[in-house]
Amino acid sequence: MYRFWREPLVHFLLIGAALFVFYDQTREPGSEAPNRIVLSSGHVEQLAANFKRTWMRPATEADLTALIENYVREEVFYREALAMGLDQSDPIVRQRMRSKLEFILEDLSSTEATDETLQAYLQEHPDTFRTQSQVSFQQVFLGPDRIGLAVEAATARASLNAGAAVESLGEPTLVPNVFTLAAQAEVERSLGERFSQEMVELVPSDDWVGPMFSAYGGHLVKVSERIDARLPDLAEIRTLVEREYLVERRRELKDLAYAKLREGYDVTIERGEVNATAGANESP
């Protein structure tokens, strides 16, 4: 029975049934008669509630009369526009109607996820939820890569390890001299991919090392702390995993619903002239 309820086709059938009920419950009263407009007491109450929510006060009798007349006016124009076919071949109307139906499908396909389901999803998508490596370090910029830089780096490194002030060595740069638990992506933005990758592989030490090369040139660095990338436990990021899972699940069910609906249509696509034009523009 459990496997039965997990079948996508069962989900689609349930969605289809829900859509039928939704349409039946939300269609306008009297919609079968084009020239008859009926506002139920519930609809009038809804108009009054919307007014109160917007203006932060109850609607007066005059307000309510104006709301009702505005609704009737809108309904009359809407029905006349439909009768004139003004909704046909209008890309904006088509897009709005598509968006509305997709929203209904997504809402109807909402579901709750168990810890077992989320744990499996987490294991299937580790790169989505893995934390980045973080590193704390100091850096001294020696200048662009050039002949003699290795000798200069050795001299500066010896001075720093002997206790020389960081400010007394190197060349000025806009890159910060100190990074505190900076994510690998942050280091990459400042100093380049190669440099960031090497930084998160260094073992924290009291000694200065280098030169290490960034997009700007050579640097001496001293790493004081490093936190390796890891895949958090579900309990730590359950909300995030659930959000990502439900987004993907709703998309899958919406695509399934579309595929089933499309089976009911005979689609003919005539692209002869388009193909001929495309072929003429293609390079040999």
Secondary structure, DSSP 8 states (H G I E B T S, - for coil): -HHHHT-HHHHHHHHHHHHHHHHHHHS-TTTTSTT-----HHHHHHHHHHHHHHHSS---HHHHHHHHHHHHHHHHHHHHHHHTTTTTT-HHHHHHHHHHHHHHHHHHT-----HHHHHHHHHH-HHHH----EEEEEEEEEESS-TTHHHHHHHHHHHHHTT--GGGSS---SS-SEEEEEEHHHHHHHH-HHHHHHHTTS---SS-EEEEE-SS-EEEEEEEEEE------HHHHHHHHHHHHHHHHHHHHHHHHHHHHHTTS------HHHHHHHHHHS--
